[in-house]
């Protein structure tokens, strides 16, 4: 009688290994096929029954906390509150089985104070404050406006000296003859076309520079053939505008880039062609106007306040016009011609000083634009005062 329970339990003990094996086979069938015999291991926070915690991996994610500061001048910038839709969720205690869908709130970044402000070079970098989402690169002109500074840098004395030298060459060549005037005029037109593209941030832009310079040469040839008629300048500008439009329409660039290139090409061509006004003007007017521009640009480069420098430039140009008018047939009316040419030259000087131009801009646009902008005034005033 005592052996009967043991005999009843013995079959159950023999069936337990078989039941365990059947359960193992069933689990293997439910698992994906692994050809290399390597089963994925559970990550921290992953359940034992195939349930994976989507927030557990964030415990090992590096997160940005604390204040940021300006890399330029180390000014502290307060950290902004994160966007609820894109905020980084900070890990909390593991979830209990009773609350598998517990709600987590984004934590406001808090951290130690930013380092103390120190001196740094303002031109060291062109980047704004560090942020989690990144920050677009800002130009020197945009930074200057944000800091309340002027984005204007004048060419200085060296470009002014080159402008004066080129102006004196124009004045002397005009006194010699028409074909002698072509040599410094062609140089002026080439530097004008190249300087305008560089001033607009488009470099090398060889096709645009070549097109503008070709338009200037075509205008010079038309002036010589037509007996220095100003209609040759207007006709060449019209033809070159259509040519630039056709070339830009054949471009495969983006529409915005094509429009920007079209405007730069048309403006460069127009300025280079308009500089041919020295060839259409009277020789005495070219001599007086070129000398007045040379004197005005040199006076403008003096270390004086801007209003005082402008006044001194105009007075110096008028005085140079009177002096050169006494040498030529213009007489005292040379003062008006010199002052008018100086006004246009200062406008060109101002354009070449805009938006933090580079040194190359100063030695191209800064040299050529004052003389190129003064060409229409020299022609019109020379015809009116003659």
Helices and strands as residue ranges (DSSP letters): H 4-30, G 56-60, E 68-69, E 76-77, H 140-146, H 157-176, H 178-199, H 206-225, H 231-249, H 255-274, H 277-280, H 283-300, H 306-327, G 331-333, H 334-351, H 359-362, H 365-385
